[in-house]
């Protein structure tokens, strides 16, 4: 006897055991996409110290251009 779906399984007198991963998968993918977008804004990790130092020394210079 083949059943499909929770209702059909329970109507046949069987137990339905399942785990829905869709919510967890969505959250994982959403977090990965968010992190990748945040990291994308820095084009070169090698220059991060130079960028931070310049920003500390002249923080408003880039807004005056």
CHARMM internal coordinates of N, CA and C (Angstrom, degrees):
IC EDIT
DIST 1 N 1 CA 1.4547
DIST 1 CA 1 C 1.5336
ANGL 1 N 1 CA 1 C 108.66
DIST 1 C 2 N 1.2938
ANGL 1 CA 1 C 2 N 116.85
DIHE 1 N 1 CA 1 C 2 N 124.44
DIST 2 N 2 CA 1.4531
ANGL 1 C 2 N 2 CA 121.41
DIHE 1 CA 1 C 2 N 2 CA 179.62
DIST 2 CA 2 C 1.5213
ANGL 2 N 2 CA 2 C 109.33
DIHE 1 C 2 N 2 CA 2 C -105.74
DIST 2 C 3 N 1.3044
ANGL 2 CA 2 C 3 N 114.62
DIHE 2 N 2 CA 2 C 3 N 133.86
DIST 3 N 3 CA 1.4605
ANGL 2 C 3 N 3 CA 119.66
DIHE 2 CA 2 C 3 N 3 CA 176.77
DIST 3 CA 3 C 1.5132
ANGL 3 N 3 CA 3 C 108.66
DIHE 2 C 3 N 3 CA 3 C -124.77
DIST 3 C 4 N 1.2990
ANGL 3 CA 3 C 4 N 114.86
DIHE 3 N 3 CA 3 C 4 N 150.55
DIST 4 N 4 CA 1.4620
ANGL 3 C 4 N 4 CA 118.41
DIHE 3 CA 3 C 4 N 4 CA 175.79
DIST 4 CA 4 C 1.5109
ANGL 4 N 4 CA 4 C 108.51
DIHE 3 C 4 N 4 CA 4 C -132.24
DIST 4 C 5 N 1.2955
ANGL 4 CA 4 C 5 N 115.32
DIHE 4 N 4 CA 4 C 5 N 127.56
DIST 5 N 5 CA 1.4505
ANGL 4 C 5 N 5 CA 119.91
DIHE 4 CA 4 C 5 N 5 CA 179.40
DIST 5 CA 5 C 1.5075
ANGL 5 N 5 CA 5 C 112.67
DIHE 4 C 5 N 5 CA 5 C 93.50
DIST 5 C 6 N 1.2977
ANGL 5 CA 5 C 6 N 114.76
DIHE 5 N 5 CA 5 C 6 N 158.64
DIST 6 N 6 CA 1.4642
ANGL 5 C 6 N 6 CA 121.95
DIHE 5 CA 5 C 6 N 6 CA -176.84
DIST 6 CA 6 C 1.5263
ANGL 6 N 6 CA 6 C 112.02
DIHE 5 C 6 N 6 CA 6 C -64.94
DIST 6 C 7 N 1.3322
ANGL 6 CA 6 C 7 N 116.49
DIHE 6 N 6 CA 6 C 7 N -46.66
DIST 7 N 7 CA 1.4685
ANGL 6 C 7 N 7 CA 119.58
DIHE 6 CA 6 C 7 N 7 CA -177.44
DIST 7 CA 7 C 1.5304
ANGL 7 N 7 CA 7 C 111.76
DIHE 6 C 7 N 7 CA 7 C -61.62
DIST 7 C 8 N 1.3190
ANGL 7 CA 7 C 8 N 116.52
DIHE 7 N 7 CA 7 C 8 N -44.88
DIST 8 N 8 CA 1.4640
ANGL 7 C 8 N 8 CA 120.06
DIHE 7 CA 7 C 8 N 8 CA -179.63
DIST 8 CA 8 C 1.5198
ANGL 8 N 8 CA 8 C 111.11
DIHE 7 C 8 N 8 CA 8 C -64.69
DIST 8 C 9 N 1.3048
ANGL 8 CA 8 C 9 N 116.70
DIHE 8 N 8 CA 8 C 9 N -38.12
DIST 9 N 9 CA 1.4619
ANGL 8 C 9 N 9 CA 121.04
DIHE 8 CA 8 C 9 N 9 CA 179.19
DIST 9 CA 9 C 1.5262
ANGL 9 N 9 CA 9 C 110.92
DIHE 8 C 9 N 9 CA 9 C -64.79
DIST 9 C 10 N 1.3320
ANGL 9 CA 9 C 10 N 116.34
DIHE 9 N 9 CA 9 C 10 N -45.91
DIST 10 N 10 CA 1.4630
ANGL 9 C 10 N 10 CA 119.70
DIHE 9 CA 9 C 10 N 10 CA -179.29
DIST 10 CA 10 C 1.5292
ANGL 10 N 10 CA 10 C 111.85
DIHE 9 C 10 N 10 CA 10 C -69.50
DIST 10 C 11 N 1.3363
ANGL 10 CA 10 C 11 N 116.73
DIHE 10 N 10 CA 10 C 11 N -33.68
DIST 11 N 11 CA 1.4700
ANGL 10 C 11 N 11 CA 119.34
DIHE 10 CA 10 C 11 N 11 CA 175.92
DIST 11 CA 11 C 1.5204
ANGL 11 N 11 CA 11 C 111.68
DIHE 10 C 11 N 11 CA 11 C -65.32
DIST 11 C 12 N 1.3321
ANGL 11 CA 11 C 12 N 116.55
DIHE 11 N 11 CA 11 C 12 N -29.14
DIST 12 N 12 CA 1.4673
ANGL 11 C 12 N 12 CA 120.80
DIHE 11 CA 11 C 12 N 12 CA 178.84
DIST 12 CA 12 C 1.5265
ANGL 12 N 12 CA 12 C 111.51
DIHE 11 C 12 N 12 CA 12 C -81.18
DIST 12 C 13 N 1.3419
ANGL 12 CA 12 C 13 N 116.55
DIHE 12 N 12 CA 12 C 13 N 0.11
DIST 13 N 13 CA 1.4572
ANGL 12 C 13 N 13 CA 120.10
DIHE 12 CA 12 C 13 N 13 CA 177.83
DIST 13 CA 13 C 1.5199
ANGL 13 N 13 CA 13 C 113.46
DIHE 12 C 13 N 13 CA 13 C 85.19
DIST 13 C 14 N 1.2854
ANGL 13 CA 13 C 14 N 117.32
DIHE 13 N 13 CA 13 C 14 N 14.34
DIST 14 N 14 CA 1.4634
ANGL 13 C 14 N 14 CA 121.54
DIHE 13 CA 13 C 14 N 14 CA 179.90
DIST 14 CA 14 C 1.5337
ANGL 14 N 14 CA 14 C 110.33
DIHE 13 C 14 N 14 CA 14 C -98.94
DIST 14 C 15 N 1.3425
ANGL 14 CA 14 C 15 N 115.81
DIHE 14 N 14 CA 14 C 15 N 169.68
DIST 15 N 15 CA 1.4691
ANGL 14 C 15 N 15 CA 121.34
DIHE 14 CA 14 C 15 N 15 CA 176.11
DIST 15 CA 15 C 1.5179
ANGL 15 N 15 CA 15 C 109.13
DIHE 14 C 15 N 15 CA 15 C -99.08
DIST 15 C 16 N 1.3022
ANGL 15 CA 15 C 16 N 115.64
DIHE 15 N 15 CA 15 C 16 N 139.87
DIST 16 N 16 CA 1.4674
ANGL 15 C 16 N 16 CA 121.48
DIHE 15 CA 15 C 16 N 16 CA 178.89
DIST 16 CA 16 C 1.5274
ANGL 16 N 16 CA 16 C 108.29
DIHE 15 C 16 N 16 CA 16 C -100.64
DIST 16 C 17 N 1.3151
ANGL 16 CA 16 C 17 N 116.59
DIHE 16 N 16 CA 16 C 17 N 115.77
DIST 17 N 17 CA 1.4623
ANGL 16 C 17 N 17 CA 122.20
DIHE 16 CA 16 C 17 N 17 CA 176.78
DIST 17 CA 17 C 1.5245
ANGL 17 N 17 CA 17 C 107.40
DIHE 16 C 17 N 17 CA 17 C -118.94
DIST 17 C 18 N 1.3171
ANGL 17 CA 17 C 18 N 115.72
DIHE 17 N 17 CA 17 C 18 N 118.11
DIST 18 N 18 CA 1.4697
ANGL 17 C 18 N 18 CA 118.65
DIHE 17 CA 17 C 18 N 18 CA -178.20
DIST 18 CA 18 C 1.5234
ANGL 18 N 18 CA 18 C 109.39
DIHE 17 C 18 N 18 CA 18 C -152.17
DIST 18 C 19 N 1.3039
ANGL 18 CA 18 C 19 N 114.82
DIHE 18 N 18 CA 18 C 19 N 160.20
DIST 19 N 19 CA 1.4570
ANGL 18 C 19 N 19 CA 121.41
DIHE 18 CA 18 C 19 N 19 CA 176.22
DIST 19 CA 19 C 1.5197
ANGL 19 N 19 CA 19 C 107.13
DIHE 18 C 19 N 19 CA 19 C -135.08
DIST 19 C 20 N 1.3133
ANGL 19 CA 19 C 20 N 116.23
DIHE 19 N 19 CA 19 C 20 N 120.57
DIST 20 N 20 CA 1.4673
ANGL 19 C 20 N 20 CA 121.22
DIHE 19 CA 19 C 20 N 20 CA -178.34
DIST 20 CA 20 C 1.5228
ANGL 20 N 20 CA 20 C 109.12
DIHE 19 C 20 N 20 CA 20 C -91.82
DIST 20 C 21 N 1.3266
ANGL 20 CA 20 C 21 N 116.60
DIHE 20 N 20 CA 20 C 21 N 114.74
DIST 21 N 21 CA 1.4648
ANGL 20 C 21 N 21 CA 121.06
DIHE 20 CA 20 C 21 N 21 CA -178.55
DIST 21 CA 21 C 1.5247
ANGL 21 N 21 CA 21 C 112.68
DIHE 20 C 21 N 21 CA 21 C -97.01
DIST 21 C 22 N 1.3078
ANGL 21 CA 21 C 22 N 118.59
DIHE 21 N 21 CA 21 C 22 N -0.94
DIST 22 N 22 CA 1.4625
ANGL 21 C 22 N 22 CA 120.46
DIHE 21 CA 21 C 22 N 22 CA -173.16
DIST 22 CA 22 C 1.5273
ANGL 22 N 22 CA 22 C 112.32
DIHE 21 C 22 N 22 CA 22 C -60.49
DIST 22 C 23 N 1.3162
ANGL 22 CA 22 C 23 N 118.49
DIHE 22 N 22 CA 22 C 23 N -40.65
DIST 23 N 23 CA 1.4537
ANGL 22 C 23 N 23 CA 121.02
DIHE 22 CA 22 C 23 N 23 CA 178.85
DIST 23 CA 23 C 1.5128
ANGL 23 N 23 CA 23 C 112.04
DIHE 22 C 23 N 23 CA 23 C -66.19
DIST 23 C 24 N 1.3356
ANGL 23 CA 23 C 24 N 115.88
DIHE 23 N 23 CA 23 C 24 N -42.71
DIST 24 N 24 CA 1.4604
ANGL 23 C 24 N 24 CA 119.96
DIHE 23 CA 23 C 24 N 24 CA 178.93
DIST 24 CA 24 C 1.5230
ANGL 24 N 24 CA 24 C 111.06
DIHE 23 C 24 N 24 CA 24 C -66.95
DIST 24 C 25 N 1.3120
ANGL 24 CA 24 C 25 N 116.62
DIHE 24 N 24 CA 24 C 25 N -41.38
DIST 25 N 25 CA 1.4679
ANGL 24 C 25 N 25 CA 120.03
DIHE 24 CA 24 C 25 N 25 CA 178.85
DIST 25 CA 25 C 1.5244
ANGL 25 N 25 CA 25 C 110.23
DIHE 24 C 25 N 25 CA 25 C -63.70
DIST 25 C 26 N 1.3232
ANGL 25 CA 25 C 26 N 117.41
DIHE 25 N 25 CA 25 C 26 N -41.54
DIST 26 N 26 CA 1.4660
ANGL 25 C 26 N 26 CA 120.70
DIHE 25 CA 25 C 26 N 26 CA 178.21
DIST 26 CA 26 C 1.5222
ANGL 26 N 26 CA 26 C 111.01
DIHE 25 C 26 N 26 CA 26 C -60.13
DIST 26 C 27 N 1.3368
ANGL 26 CA 26 C 27 N 117.50
DIHE 26 N 26 CA 26 C 27 N -46.43
DIST 27 N 27 CA 1.4578
ANGL 26 C 27 N 27 CA 120.93
DIHE 26 CA 26 C 27 N 27 CA -179.36
DIST 27 CA 27 C 1.5221
ANGL 27 N 27 CA 27 C 111.88
DIHE 26 C 27 N 27 CA 27 C -63.68
DIST 27 C 28 N 1.3306
ANGL 27 CA 27 C 28 N 117.29
DIHE 27 N 27 CA 27 C 28 N -41.31
DIST 28 N 28 CA 1.4565
ANGL 27 C 28 N 28 CA 120.63
DIHE 27 CA 27 C 28 N 28 CA 177.95
DIST 28 CA 28 C 1.5261
ANGL 28 N 28 CA 28 C 111.43
DIHE 27 C 28 N 28 CA 28 C -61.73
DIST 28 C 29 N 1.3121
ANGL 28 CA 28 C 29 N 116.58
DIHE 28 N 28 CA 28 C 29 N -47.68
DIST 29 N 29 CA 1.4611
ANGL 28 C 29 N 29 CA 120.57
DIHE 28 CA 28 C 29 N 29 CA -179.77
DIST 29 CA 29 C 1.5191
ANGL 29 N 29 CA 29 C 110.83
DIHE 28 C 29 N 29 CA 29 C -64.62
DIST 29 C 30 N 1.3234
ANGL 29 CA 29 C 30 N 116.61
DIHE 29 N 29 CA 29 C 30 N -41.73
DIST 30 N 30 CA 1.4636
ANGL 29 C 30 N 30 CA 120.40
DIHE 29 CA 29 C 30 N 30 CA 179.06
DIST 30 CA 30 C 1.5319
ANGL 30 N 30 CA 30 C 111.08
DIHE 29 C 30 N 30 CA 30 C -61.32
DIST 30 C 31 N 1.3255
ANGL 30 CA 30 C 31 N 116.87
DIHE 30 N 30 CA 30 C 31 N -44.44
DIST 31 N 31 CA 1.4712
ANGL 30 C 31 N 31 CA 120.85
DIHE 30 CA 30 C 31 N 31 CA 178.73
DIST 31 CA 31 C 1.5214
ANGL 31 N 31 CA 31 C 111.11
DIHE 30 C 31 N 31 CA 31 C -63.56
DIST 31 C 32 N 1.3307
ANGL 31 CA 31 C 32 N 117.40
DIHE 31 N 31 CA 31 C 32 N -43.04
DIST 32 N 32 CA 1.4639
ANGL 31 C 32 N 32 CA 120.43
DIHE 31 CA 31 C 32 N 32 CA 179.61
DIST 32 CA 32 C 1.5228
ANGL 32 N 32 CA 32 C 111.59
DIHE 31 C 32 N 32 CA 32 C -63.91
DIST 32 C 33 N 1.3223
ANGL 32 CA 32 C 33 N 117.69
DIHE 32 N 32 CA 32 C 33 N -41.01
DIST 33 N 33 CA 1.4630
ANGL 32 C 33 N 33 CA 120.54
DIHE 32 CA 32 C 33 N 33 CA 178.45
DIST 33 CA 33 C 1.5237
ANGL 33 N 33 CA 33 C 111.56
DIHE 32 C 33 N 33 CA 33 C -66.96
DIST 33 C 34 N 1.3283
ANGL 33 CA 33 C 34 N 116.79
DIHE 33 N 33 CA 33 C 34 N -39.59
DIST 34 N 34 CA 1.4633
ANGL 33 C 34 N 34 CA 120.38
DIHE 33 CA 33 C 34 N 34 CA 178.31
DIST 34 CA 34 C 1.5209
ANGL 34 N 34 CA 34 C 110.70
DIHE 33 C 34 N 34 CA 34 C -63.61
DIST 34 C 35 N 1.3245
ANGL 34 CA 34 C 35 N 117.06
DIHE 34 N 34 CA 34 C 35 N -46.51
DIST 35 N 35 CA 1.4582
ANGL 34 C 35 N 35 CA 120.91
DIHE 34 CA 34 C 35 N 35 CA 179.34
DIST 35 CA 35 C 1.5173
ANGL 35 N 35 CA 35 C 110.73
DIHE 34 C 35 N 35 CA 35 C -62.86
DIST 35 C 36 N 1.3240
ANGL 35 CA 35 C 36 N 118.09
DIHE 35 N 35 CA 35 C 36 N -42.59
DIST 36 N 36 CA 1.4648
ANGL 35 C 36 N 36 CA 120.02
DIHE 35 CA 35 C 36 N 36 CA -179.52
DIST 36 CA 36 C 1.5240
ANGL 36 N 36 CA 36 C 111.42
DIHE 35 C 36 N 36 CA 36 C -64.77
DIST 36 C 37 N 1.3220
ANGL 36 CA 36 C 37 N 118.30
DIHE 36 N 36 CA 36 C 37 N -34.22
DIST 37 N 37 CA 1.4621
ANGL 36 C 37 N 37 CA 120.83
DIHE 36 CA 36 C 37 N 37 CA 176.49
DIST 37 CA 37 C 1.5267
ANGL 37 N 37 CA 37 C 111.14
DIHE 36 C 37 N 37 CA 37 C -69.71
DIST 37 C 38 N 1.3199
ANGL 37 CA 37 C 38 N 117.23
DIHE 37 N 37 CA 37 C 38 N -38.44
DIST 38 N 38 CA 1.4620
ANGL 37 C 38 N 38 CA 120.74
DIHE 37 CA 37 C 38 N 38 CA 178.09
DIST 38 CA 38 C 1.5243
ANGL 38 N 38 CA 38 C 110.47
DIHE 37 C 38 N 38 CA 38 C -64.60
DIST 38 C 39 N 1.3108
ANGL 38 CA 38 C 39 N 117.58
DIHE 38 N 38 CA 38 C 39 N -41.58
DIST 39 N 39 CA 1.4564
ANGL 38 C 39 N 39 CA 122.23
DIHE 38 CA 38 C 39 N 39 CA -178.96
DIST 39 CA 39 C 1.5279
ANGL 39 N 39 CA 39 C 110.91
DIHE 38 C 39 N 39 CA 39 C -72.48
DIST 39 C 40 N 1.3052
ANGL 39 CA 39 C 40 N 116.75
DIHE 39 N 39 CA 39 C 40 N -30.42
DIST 40 N 40 CA 1.4653
ANGL 39 C 40 N 40 CA 121.83
DIHE 39 CA 39 C 40 N 40 CA -177.01
DIST 40 CA 40 C 1.5356
ANGL 40 N 40 CA 40 C 112.64
DIHE 39 C 40 N 40 CA 40 C -61.50
DIST 40 C 41 N 1.3142
ANGL 40 CA 40 C 41 N 117.65
DIHE 40 N 40 CA 40 C 41 N -27.21
DIST 41 N 41 CA 1.4587
ANGL 40 C 41 N 41 CA 120.50
DIHE 40 CA 40 C 41 N 41 CA -176.60
DIST 41 CA 41 C 1.5293
ANGL 41 N 41 CA 41 C 112.09
DIHE 40 C 41 N 41 CA 41 C -69.45
DIST 41 C 42 N 1.3015
ANGL 41 CA 41 C 42 N 118.46
DIHE 41 N 41 CA 41 C 42 N -19.45
DIST 42 N 42 CA 1.4658
ANGL 41 C 42 N 42 CA 121.44
DIHE 41 CA 41 C 42 N 42 CA 176.02
DIST 42 CA 42 C 1.5213
ANGL 42 N 42 CA 42 C 107.46
DIHE 41 C 42 N 42 CA 42 C -101.28
DIST 42 C 43 N 1.3223
ANGL 42 CA 42 C 43 N 115.96
DIHE 42 N 42 CA 42 C 43 N 111.03
DIST 43 N 43 CA 1.4535
ANGL 42 C 43 N 43 CA 119.29
DIHE 42 CA 42 C 43 N 43 CA -173.30
DIST 43 CA 43 C 1.5210
ANGL 43 N 43 CA 43 C 113.95
DIHE 42 C 43 N 43 CA 43 C -76.94
DIST 43 C 44 N 1.3133
ANGL 43 CA 43 C 44 N 117.14
DIHE 43 N 43 CA 43 C 44 N -25.50
DIST 44 N 44 CA 1.4628
ANGL 43 C 44 N 44 CA 118.85
DIHE 43 CA 43 C 44 N 44 CA -177.21
DIST 44 CA 44 C 1.5191
ANGL 44 N 44 CA 44 C 110.30
DIHE 43 C 44 N 44 CA 44 C -143.12
DIST 44 C 45 N 1.3127
ANGL 44 CA 44 C 45 N 116.84
DIHE 44 N 44 CA 44 C 45 N 113.22
DIST 45 N 45 CA 1.4594
ANGL 44 C 45 N 45 CA 121.21
DIHE 44 CA 44 C 45 N 45 CA 179.89
DIST 45 CA 45 C 1.5265
ANGL 45 N 45 CA 45 C 111.75
DIHE 44 C 45 N 45 CA 45 C -67.75
DIST 45 C 46 N 1.3277
ANGL 45 CA 45 C 46 N 117.02
DIHE 45 N 45 CA 45 C 46 N -25.57
DIST 46 N 46 CA 1.4587
ANGL 45 C 46 N 46 CA 120.22
DIHE 45 CA 45 C 46 N 46 CA -179.32
DIST 46 CA 46 C 1.5297
ANGL 46 N 46 CA 46 C 111.26
DIHE 45 C 46 N 46 CA 46 C -65.61
DIST 46 C 47 N 1.3259
ANGL 46 CA 46 C 47 N 118.25
DIHE 46 N 46 CA 46 C 47 N -28.51
DIST 47 N 47 CA 1.4623
ANGL 46 C 47 N 47 CA 123.08
DIHE 46 CA 46 C 47 N 47 CA -177.51
DIST 47 CA 47 C 1.5294
ANGL 47 N 47 CA 47 C 113.14
DIHE 46 C 47 N 47 CA 47 C -95.24
DIST 47 C 48 N 1.3161
ANGL 47 CA 47 C 48 N 119.32
DIHE 47 N 47 CA 47 C 48 N 7.36
DIST 48 N 48 CA 1.4639
ANGL 47 C 48 N 48 CA 120.75
DIHE 47 CA 47 C 48 N 48 CA -173.77
DIST 48 CA 48 C 1.5269
ANGL 48 N 48 CA 48 C 111.77
DIHE 47 C 48 N 48 CA 48 C -62.60
DIST 48 C 49 N 1.3357
ANGL 48 CA 48 C 49 N 117.56
DIHE 48 N 48 CA 48 C 49 N -37.64
DIST 49 N 49 CA 1.4636
ANGL 48 C 49 N 49 CA 119.88
DIHE 48 CA 48 C 49 N 49 CA 178.80
DIST 49 CA 49 C 1.5329
ANGL 49 N 49 CA 49 C 110.74
DIHE 48 C 49 N 49 CA 49 C -65.55
DIST 49 C 50 N 1.3225
ANGL 49 CA 49 C 50 N 116.66
DIHE 49 N 49 CA 49 C 50 N -42.11
DIST 50 N 50 CA 1.4680
ANGL 49 C 50 N 50 CA 121.06
DIHE 49 CA 49 C 50 N 50 CA 177.60
DIST 50 CA 50 C 1.5295
ANGL 50 N 50 CA 50 C 111.36
DIHE 49 C 50 N 50 CA 50 C -63.23
DIST 50 C 51 N 1.3047
ANGL 50 CA 50 C 51 N 116.77
DIHE 50 N 50 CA 50 C 51 N -42.41
DIST 51 N 51 CA 1.4750
ANGL 50 C 51 N 51 CA 121.40
DIHE 50 CA 50 C 51 N 51 CA 179.76
DIST 51 CA 51 C 1.5271
ANGL 51 N 51 CA 51 C 110.20
DIHE 50 C 51 N 51 CA 51 C -63.87
DIST 51 C 52 N 1.3323
ANGL 51 CA 51 C 52 N 116.99
DIHE 51 N 51 CA 51 C 52 N -44.64
DIST 52 N 52 CA 1.4720
ANGL 51 C 52 N 52 CA 121.16
DIHE 51 CA 51 C 52 N 52 CA -179.40
DIST 52 CA 52 C 1.5246
ANGL 52 N 52 CA 52 C 111.08
DIHE 51 C 52 N 52 CA 52 C -65.85
DIST 52 C 53 N 1.3272
ANGL 52 CA 52 C 53 N 117.43
DIHE 52 N 52 CA 52 C 53 N -40.85
DIST 53 N 53 CA 1.4680
ANGL 52 C 53 N 53 CA 121.30
DIHE 52 CA 52 C 53 N 53 CA 179.75
DIST 53 CA 53 C 1.5148
ANGL 53 N 53 CA 53 C 110.70
DIHE 52 C 53 N 53 CA 53 C -64.78
DIST 53 C 54 N 1.3263
ANGL 53 CA 53 C 54 N 117.17
DIHE 53 N 53 CA 53 C 54 N -44.91
DIST 54 N 54 CA 1.4638
ANGL 53 C 54 N 54 CA 121.60
DIHE 53 CA 53 C 54 N 54 CA 178.78
DIST 54 CA 54 C 1.5245
ANGL 54 N 54 CA 54 C 110.38
DIHE 53 C 54 N 54 CA 54 C -61.84
DIST 54 C 55 N 1.3127
ANGL 54 CA 54 C 55 N 116.89
DIHE 54 N 54 CA 54 C 55 N -40.96
DIST 55 N 55 CA 1.4652
ANGL 54 C 55 N 55 CA 121.44
DIHE 54 CA 54 C 55 N 55 CA -179.91
DIST 55 CA 55 C 1.5250
ANGL 55 N 55 CA 55 C 110.85
DIHE 54 C 55 N 55 CA 55 C -65.19
DIST 55 C 56 N 1.3327
ANGL 55 CA 55 C 56 N 117.87
DIHE 55 N 55 CA 55 C 56 N -36.82
DIST 56 N 56 CA 1.4628
ANGL 55 C 56 N 56 CA 120.84
DIHE 55 CA 55 C 56 N 56 CA 179.23
DIST 56 CA 56 C 1.5283
ANGL 56 N 56 CA 56 C 111.55
DIHE 55 C 56 N 56 CA 56 C -71.51
DIST 56 C 57 N 1.3377
ANGL 56 CA 56 C 57 N 116.55
DIHE 56 N 56 CA 56 C 57 N -36.26
DIST 57 N 57 CA 1.4570
ANGL 56 C 57 N 57 CA 120.17
DIHE 56 CA 56 C 57 N 57 CA -177.60
DIST 57 CA 57 C 1.5255
ANGL 57 N 57 CA 57 C 112.44
DIHE 56 C 57 N 57 CA 57 C -76.11
DIST 57 C 58 N 1.3204
ANGL 57 CA 57 C 58 N 117.19
DIHE 57 N 57 CA 57 C 58 N -42.72
DIST 58 N 58 CA 1.4720
ANGL 57 C 58 N 58 CA 121.93
DIHE 57 CA 57 C 58 N 58 CA -177.82
DIST 58 CA 58 C 1.5262
ANGL 58 N 58 CA 58 C 110.14
DIHE 57 C 58 N 58 CA 58 C -133.42
DIST 58 C 59 N 1.3182
ANGL 58 CA 58 C 59 N 118.01
DIHE 58 N 58 CA 58 C 59 N 73.23
DIST 59 N 59 CA 1.4576
ANGL 58 C 59 N 59 CA 120.32
DIHE 58 CA 58 C 59 N 59 CA -172.81
DIST 59 CA 59 C 1.5233
ANGL 59 N 59 CA 59 C 115.24
DIHE 58 C 59 N 59 CA 59 C -67.63
DIST 59 C 60 N 1.3351
ANGL 59 CA 59 C 60 N 118.72
DIHE 59 N 59 CA 59 C 60 N -27.52
DIST 60 N 60 CA 1.4684
ANGL 59 C 60 N 60 CA 118.96
DIHE 59 CA 59 C 60 N 60 CA -175.94
DIST 60 CA 60 C 1.5163
ANGL 60 N 60 CA 60 C 113.48
DIHE 59 C 60 N 60 CA 60 C -100.69
DIST 60 C 61 N 1.3138
ANGL 60 CA 60 C 61 N 118.20
DIHE 60 N 60 CA 60 C 61 N -2.42
DIST 61 N 61 CA 1.4619
ANGL 60 C 61 N 61 CA 120.77
DIHE 60 CA 60 C 61 N 61 CA -176.37
DIST 61 CA 61 C 1.5198
ANGL 61 N 61 CA 61 C 113.08
DIHE 60 C 61 N 61 CA 61 C -59.16
DIST 61 C 62 N 1.3067
ANGL 61 CA 61 C 62 N 117.61
DIHE 61 N 61 CA 61 C 62 N -39.91
DIST 62 N 62 CA 1.4631
ANGL 61 C 62 N 62 CA 119.72
DIHE 61 CA 61 C 62 N 62 CA -177.09
DIST 62 CA 62 C 1.5297
ANGL 62 N 62 CA 62 C 112.12
DIHE 61 C 62 N 62 CA 62 C -70.64
DIST 62 C 63 N 1.3181
ANGL 62 CA 62 C 63 N 118.25
DIHE 62 N 62 CA 62 C 63 N -20.50
DIST 63 N 63 CA 1.4677
ANGL 62 C 63 N 63 CA 120.62
DIHE 62 CA 62 C 63 N 63 CA 179.17
DIST 63 CA 63 C 1.5205
ANGL 63 N 63 CA 63 C 112.68
DIHE 62 C 63 N 63 CA 63 C -85.23
DIST 63 C 64 N 1.3203
ANGL 63 CA 63 C 64 N 117.49
DIHE 63 N 63 CA 63 C 64 N -15.19
DIST 64 N 64 CA 1.4682
ANGL 63 C 64 N 64 CA 121.33
DIHE 63 CA 63 C 64 N 64 CA -177.94
DIST 64 CA 64 C 1.5175
ANGL 64 N 64 CA 64 C 112.87
DIHE 63 C 64 N 64 CA 64 C -86.22
DIST 64 C 65 N 1.3248
ANGL 64 CA 64 C 65 N 117.82
DIHE 64 N 64 CA 64 C 65 N -12.73
DIST 65 N 65 CA 1.4668
ANGL 64 C 65 N 65 CA 121.50
DIHE 64 CA 64 C 65 N 65 CA -178.60
DIST 65 CA 65 C 1.4967
ANGL 65 N 65 CA 65 C 112.92
DIHE 64 C 65 N 65 CA 65 C -73.85
END
COOR INIT
IC SEED 1 N 1 CA 1 C
IC BUILD
